[in-house]
Amino acid sequence: MRTLLTRDPDEAAAVLRRGGLCVLPTETVYGLAALAYDADAVRRVFEAKGRPSDNPLIVHLGEAAEADEVAHVTALGGDLLRAFAPGPLTVVLPARPGLPPAVTAGLGTVAVRVPLAPLARAVLRSTGPLVAPSANRSGRPSPTTWAAAAEDLDGRVDAILQGPPTTVGLESTVVDATGDVPLVLRPGAVTLDALEAQFPASRAVAAEAEQTRRSPGTRHRHYAPRAQVHLVAPGDASPSGDAAWIGLSPPPSGYALATVCPDVEAYARQLFDAFRRADAAQLSRIDAEAVPEVGLGVAVMDRLRRAAAG
């Protein structure tokens, strides 16, 4: 298959309306999009990514008001969408009938999000609801540039919409809103502190809890480069010509690659790109500095632990 490269959101939307697969830029990571109600196109998303069938998809919407088309919007879900959409927050709600079973993984719930990125929203205005998991082969680091998506999916998808690098760099926060209390199933850029500021009863769910099945990105190997990731403190750095470093602190000299981030936001934004650059250099190890688990640091540590486990 020849993959079309385009900078035109109208051209990307036309590919999707024909039942094709198109990589789209969002503010979190690049996503692999297909029409949410096209069962064949959704099936092709799973095939292109090599994605396990029990991993649900996020339905992306152009406007928060469209959530009622795909979900029974609870009072809490409506409040969350009004507070944080558009933006990097995904809300899990009871699903309406009609979506292909693969979208919900048969769970009876559906995850919905309104992306902030202008190009994604331009496409969504033309297509209606889209599924759009991260545009990478399953288990690999999520792509934060269109070129990274092309590394994994060129020849496996119909088109790639070429946009700017993502501004967040980590996948969205996923919150279960099927009850009365916001439950964070996957941490992301919308932090627990930000949720608690408007919804004081918000709490995080343990990674091994049954509820996390309702969220993408929590049950299977994720975010892992080919290089082995080691979580380290600055004093435990082990420079090597076969290793890369990423963290907030300057490492000792001797690493083949070093990414030093000025703050946790930059760490989040650059993490997956640093993983991919280490793989491109065929390095065998990545030393990743641990950060305090406060604010966005919770999401960074979640991704680092999953990558290290991989």
C-alpha positions in Angstrom: 0.0 0.0 0.0 1.2 3.5 -0.9 0.8 5.9 2.0 -0.2 9.4 1.0 1.6 12.2 2.8 -0.5 15.4 3.0 -0.6 18.7 4.8 -4.3 19.3 3.8 -6.9 18.4 6.4 -9.6 18.3 3.7 -7.6 15.7 1.8 -7.1 13.7 5.1 -10.9 13.9 5.8 -11.7 12.6 2.3 -9.5 9.5 2.9 -11.3 8.8 6.1 -14.8 9.3 4.7 -13.9 6.7 2.0 -13.2 4.2 4.8 -9.4 4.7 4.8 -7.0 5.0 7.7 -5.2 8.3 8.3 -2.6 9.4 10.9 -3.7 12.7 12.6 -1.8 15.1 14.8 -3.3 15.8 18.2 -1.9 17.7 21.1 -1.1 14.5 23.0 0.4 12.1 20.4 -0.3 11.3 16.8 -3.3 9.1 16.4 -4.3 6.5 13.8 -7.9 7.5 12.8 -10.8 5.7 11.2 -14.6 6.3 11.1 -15.9 5.2 14.5 -19.0 3.6 12.9 -17.2 1.8 10.1 -16.6 -1.7 11.4 -14.2 -2.6 8.6 -12.1 0.5 9.0 -12.0 -0.1 12.8 -10.8 -3.7 12.1 -8.0 -2.3 9.9 -6.8 -0.1 12.7 -6.3 -3.2 14.9 -4.5 -4.9 12.0 -2.2 -2.0 11.1 -1.1 -1.6 14.7 -1.1 -5.3 15.7 -3.3 -4.2 18.6 -4.8 -6.7 21.0 -8.6 -7.0 20.5 -9.4 -6.6 24.2 -7.8 -3.0 24.2 -10.7 -0.5 23.7 -10.4 2.6 21.5 -11.0 6.3 22.2 -13.6 7.9 20.1 -12.5 11.5 19.2 -15.2 14.2 18.7 -15.1 17.6 17.1 -17.2 19.1 19.9 -18.2 18.0 23.4 -21.9 18.1 22.5 -21.3 15.2 20.1 -20.6 12.8 23.0 -24.3 12.1 23.3 -24.2 10.5 19.9 -21.9 7.7 21.1 -22.5 7.6 24.8 -25.1 8.0 27.6 -23.5 11.2 29.1 -23.8 11.0 32.8 -24.1 14.2 34.9 -20.4 13.8 36.0 -19.3 13.1 32.4 -21.0 16.2 31.2 -19.4 18.3 33.9 -16.0 16.9 33.1 -16.3 17.6 29.4 -17.5 21.2 30.1 -14.5 21.7 32.3 -11.7 20.1 30.2 -12.8 19.8 26.6 -11.3 20.4 24.2 -8.1 19.1 25.7 -6.1 16.0 26.8 -8.8 14.4 28.9 -10.7 11.2 27.9 -14.0 10.4 29.7 -15.3 6.9 30.0 -19.1 6.7 29.8 -21.8 4.0 29.2 -21.8 3.3 25.4 -24.9 3.7 23.2 -25.8 0.8 20.8 -24.4 1.0 17.3 -20.7 1.3 17.7 -18.7 -1.7 16.4 -17.9 -4.0 19.3 -14.2 -3.7 18.6 -14.4 0.0 19.7 -15.6 -0.8 23.2 -13.8 -4.2 23.5 -17.3 -5.5 24.5 -17.1 -3.7 27.8 -20.4 -1.7 27.5 -18.5 1.6 28.0 -16.9 4.0 25.5 -14.0 6.4 26.0 -14.5 9.8 24.4 -12.3 12.9 23.9 -12.3 16.2 22.2 -8.8 17.0 21.0 -7.4 20.5 21.2 -5.1 20.4 18.1 -6.5 22.5 15.3 -5.7 20.1 12.5 -7.5 17.2 14.3 -10.6 19.3 14.9 -10.6 20.5 11.3 -10.8 16.9 10.2 -13.4 15.9 12.8 -15.7 18.7 11.7 -15.8 17.0 8.2 -15.9 13.4 9.2 -17.8 13.1 12.5 -16.6 10.7 15.3 -13.3 9.0 14.7 -11.4 6.3 16.7 -7.8 7.3 17.0 -5.4 5.2 19.1 -1.7 6.2 19.0 -0.2 5.9 15.5 2.4 3.3 16.3 2.8 -0.5 16.2 1.3 -1.9 19.4 3.7 -1.7 22.3 6.2 0.7 20.7 6.7 4.3 22.0 3.8 6.6 20.9 4.7 9.0 18.0 5.0 12.7 18.8 5.9 13.6 15.1 4.4 12.6 11.8 7.8 11.1 10.9 7.8 8.8 13.9 4.3 7.6 12.9 5.6 6.9 9.4 8.5 4.8 10.8 5.9 2.4 12.2 3.0 2.7 9.7 4.3 3.7 6.3 2.7 1.3 3.8 0.2 0.1 6.4 -2.2 3.1 6.3 -3.7 5.2 3.6 -2.5 8.6 4.6 -0.5 10.7 7.1 -1.6 14.2 7.8 1.7 16.1 8.4 1.4 18.5 11.3 3.7 19.9 14.0 5.2 18.0 16.9 2.8 17.4 19.7 2.7 19.8 22.5 1.9 17.4 25.4 3.8 14.3 24.3 1.9 11.8 26.5 -1.4 10.1 25.9 -4.5 11.7 27.5 -5.7 11.3 31.1 -8.5 8.8 31.2 -11.3 9.3 33.8 -14.1 6.9 34.5 -17.3 9.0 34.7 -19.9 6.2 34.9 -20.5 6.9 38.6 -20.6 9.9 40.9 -16.8 10.2 41.5 -14.1 10.8 38.9 -11.8 7.8 38.8 -8.4 8.3 37.1 -7.7 5.1 35.1 -4.7 6.4 33.3 -2.7 9.5 34.3 -1.9 12.2 31.8 -1.5 15.9 31.3 -4.7 16.7 33.1 -3.3 15.9 36.6 -5.2 14.7 39.6 -4.5 18.1 41.2 -6.3 19.8 38.3 -9.2 17.4 38.6 -9.5 17.8 42.4 -9.5 21.6 42.0 -12.9 21.3 40.3 -14.0 17.8 41.5 -12.7 17.4 45.0 -13.7 13.7 45.3 -11.5 12.7 42.3 -9.2 9.8 43.0 -6.7 7.6 41.2 -7.4 3.9 40.7 -4.6 1.5 41.3 -2.9 0.2 38.1 -4.0 -3.4 38.8 -7.6 -2.5 39.6 -10.4 -4.1 37.5 -11.8 -0.7 36.4 -8.6 0.0 34.4 -9.8 -2.4 31.7 -12.1 0.4 30.6 -9.1 2.5 29.6 -6.7 2.0 26.6 -3.0 1.7 27.4 -3.3 -0.1 30.8 -3.4 -3.8 30.2 -0.7 -4.7 27.7 2.9 -4.0 27.0 3.2 -0.3 26.1 5.5 2.6 25.4 8.6 0.3 25.2 11.6 1.0 22.9 13.8 -1.9 21.8 16.5 -0.6 24.2 16.1 -1.7 27.8 14.8 1.2 30.0 16.3 1.5 33.5 14.8 3.9 36.0 17.7 5.6 37.8 18.6 8.3 40.3 21.2 10.9 39.1 23.9 9.3 41.4 23.2 5.9 39.8 24.0 6.9 36.2 26.2 4.5 34.3 27.6 6.2 31.2 28.3 4.0 28.3 28.8 4.4 24.6 25.9 1.9 24.1 23.4 3.9 26.3 21.3 7.0 26.3 20.2 9.3 29.1 17.0 11.3 29.6 16.2 13.3 32.7 16.1 16.6 34.5 19.8 16.4 35.6 22.9 16.6 33.4 24.4 13.1 33.4 28.1 12.3 33.7 29.9 12.3 30.3 30.1 9.1 28.4 26.5 8.5 27.1 26.1 8.1 23.4 22.9 10.3 23.6 21.7 12.6 26.4 18.4 14.5 26.6 18.4 17.0 29.5 15.0 18.5 30.1 14.5 21.9 31.9 11.3 20.7 33.6 8.8 17.9 33.9 6.6 19.3 31.1 9.6 19.1 28.7 10.4 15.6 30.0 6.9 14.5 29.1 7.1 16.1 25.7 10.5 14.7 24.8 10.2 11.2 26.4 9.0 9.1 23.4 11.2 10.9 20.9 14.2 10.2 23.1 13.2 6.5 23.1 13.0 6.4 19.4 16.3 8.3 18.9 18.0 5.7 21.1 16.5 2.9 19.0 17.6 4.6 15.7 21.1 4.7 17.1 20.8 1.0 17.9 21.6 1.5 21.6 20.9 -1.3 24.0 20.1 0.8 27.2 18.3 3.9 28.2 18.8 5.4 31.7 15.7 7.4 32.6 15.9 9.7 35.6 13.0 9.2 38.0 11.0 12.3 39.0 8.8 13.1 42.0 5.3 11.7 41.6 3.5 15.0 41.9 1.5 16.7 39.2 2.6 15.7 35.7 5.4 13.6 37.3 2.7 10.9 38.0 2.1 10.4 34.2 5.8 10.5 33.4 6.6 7.8 36.0 3.6 5.7 34.8 5.0 5.7 31.2 8.6 5.0 32.4 7.5 2.1 34.6 5.6 0.5 31.7 8.5 1.0 29.3 10.9 -0.5 31.8 8.6 -3.5 32.3 8.6 -4.0 28.6 
